[in-house]
């Protein structure tokens, strides 16, 4: 269930709220599945952003969720 929540998470309001929700889902999933790497989480974070933001963040090739959040 934690993985499903993370995979289905999308930005509905502001970026700050999405970052908060994503970090909560990320923490829950990391507890159950510690072998997931930062690349997985970065790609899921970007995938959940609103479409008008995704391209701008993706073009900068962020190496961490924190960097992707700052770019968003």
C-alpha positions as a Markdown table, in Angstrom:
| # | Residue | x | y | z |
|---|---|---|---|---|
| 1 | Unk | 0.0 | 0.0 | 0.0 |
| 2 | Unk | 2.9 | 2.4 | 0.7 |
| 3 | Unk | 4.3 | 1.8 | -2.8 |
| 4 | Unk | 0.9 | 2.4 | -4.4 |
| 5 | Unk | 0.5 | 5.7 | -2.4 |
| 6 | Unk | 3.9 | 6.9 | -3.6 |
| 7 | Unk | 3.3 | 5.8 | -7.2 |
| 8 | Unk | -0.1 | 7.5 | -7.4 |
| 9 | Unk | 0.9 | 10.8 | -5.6 |
| 10 | Unk | 0.4 | 13.9 | -7.7 |
| 11 | Unk | 0.7 | 17.6 | -7.1 |
| 12 | Unk | -2.8 | 19.0 | -6.6 |
| 13 | Unk | -2.0 | 22.4 | -5.1 |
| 14 | Unk | 1.2 | 24.2 | -4.4 |
| 15 | Unk | 4.7 | 22.7 | -4.7 |
| 16 | Unk | 5.3 | 23.0 | -1.0 |
| 17 | Unk | 2.3 | 20.9 | -0.1 |
| 18 | Unk | 3.3 | 18.3 | -2.7 |
| 19 | Unk | 6.9 | 18.2 | -1.3 |
| 20 | Unk | 5.5 | 17.6 | 2.2 |
| 21 | Unk | 3.2 | 14.8 | 1.0 |
| 22 | Unk | 5.9 | 13.2 | -1.1 |
| 23 | Unk | 8.4 | 13.2 | 1.7 |
| 24 | Unk | 5.8 | 11.5 | 4.0 |
| 25 | Unk | 5.1 | 8.8 | 1.3 |
| 26 | Unk | 8.8 | 8.4 | 0.6 |
| 27 | Unk | 9.7 | 7.9 | 4.3 |
| 28 | Unk | 6.9 | 5.3 | 4.6 |
| 29 | Unk | 8.1 | 3.4 | 1.5 |
| 30 | Unk | 11.8 | 3.6 | 2.5 |
| 31 | Unk | 11.0 | 1.9 | 5.8 |
| 32 | Unk | 9.4 | -1.0 | 3.9 |
| 33 | Unk | 11.8 | -1.1 | 1.0 |
| 34 | Unk | 15.2 | 0.3 | 1.9 |
| 35 | Unk | 16.9 | -0.8 | -1.3 |
| 36 | Unk | 15.1 | 1.9 | -3.4 |
| 37 | Unk | 17.7 | 4.5 | -4.5 |
| 38 | Unk | 17.5 | 8.3 | -5.0 |
| 39 | Unk | 17.1 | 8.0 | -8.7 |
| 40 | Unk | 13.8 | 6.1 | -8.2 |
| 41 | Unk | 12.5 | 8.8 | -5.8 |
| 42 | Unk | 13.6 | 11.7 | -8.1 |
| 43 | Unk | 11.8 | 10.2 | -11.0 |
| 44 | Unk | 8.7 | 9.6 | -9.0 |
| 45 | Unk | 8.8 | 13.1 | -7.6 |
| 46 | Unk | 9.1 | 14.6 | -11.1 |
| 47 | Unk | 6.4 | 12.4 | -12.4 |
| 48 | Unk | 4.0 | 13.6 | -9.8 |
| 49 | Unk | 4.5 | 17.3 | -10.5 |
| 50 | Unk | 2.0 | 19.3 | -12.5 |
| 51 | Unk | 2.8 | 18.9 | -16.3 |
| 52 | Unk | 3.7 | 22.6 | -16.7 |
| 53 | Unk | 6.5 | 22.2 | -14.1 |
| 54 | Unk | 7.8 | 18.7 | -15.0 |
| 55 | Unk | 9.8 | 19.7 | -18.1 |
| 56 | Unk | 11.6 | 22.6 | -16.3 |
| 57 | Unk | 12.7 | 20.4 | -13.5 |
| 58 | Unk | 13.6 | 17.4 | -15.7 |
| 59 | Unk | 15.7 | 19.5 | -18.0 |
| 60 | Unk | 18.0 | 20.4 | -15.1 |
| 61 | Unk | 18.7 | 16.6 | -14.3 |
| 62 | Unk | 18.4 | 16.9 | -10.6 |
| 63 | Unk | 20.4 | 14.3 | -8.7 |
| 64 | Unk | 18.2 | 14.4 | -5.5 |
| 65 | Unk | 14.7 | 14.9 | -4.5 |
| 66 | Unk | 15.8 | 18.0 | -2.5 |
| 67 | Unk | 17.3 | 19.5 | -5.7 |
| 68 | Unk | 14.2 | 18.7 | -7.7 |
| 69 | Unk | 12.0 | 20.3 | -5.0 |
| 70 | Unk | 14.1 | 23.5 | -5.1 |
| 71 | Unk | 13.9 | 23.6 | -8.9 |
| 72 | Unk | 10.1 | 23.1 | -8.8 |
